[in-house]
Amino acid sequence: MPLTIRTAAGKVHNFTVEVARTEQEQETGLMNRPTLGPDNGMIFPHEPPRMASFWMKNTLIPLDIIFVRPDGTIVNIAENTVPLSLEPVPSLEPVGAVLELAGGRTAALGIKAGDKVEWAR
């Protein structure tokens, strides 16, 4: 599915993401994958919005975990999370979705809290 992030500076970044809709898909996420393309990722929609916490158990690659409000604005970003870590990575408030991208992509593209994530829901 196509997904776009619009930065406050006016830049537009396009990605192709998988959607983790079911409980099983959300539990598995990007575990056990050896690579993730720079313009690929996975989105985890939450309806209704809720507090979210992720960990990197069985995740072999670093990820940027982006917590997204129901209106699409980014709440916070956990950059370059540590592969295989059991340390929780929490949202700061209830979120409507969580987006995972390859580790380091948000910094490389200048994506920050307050930027806007858009996708077909």
Secondary structure, DSSP 8 states (H G I E B T S, - for coil): -EEEEE-TTS-EEEEEEEE--SHHHHHHTTTT-S---TTEEEEEEEEEEE--EE--TT--S-EEEEEE-TTSBEEEEE-S--TT--S-EE-SS-EEEEEEEETTHHHHHT--TT-EEEE--
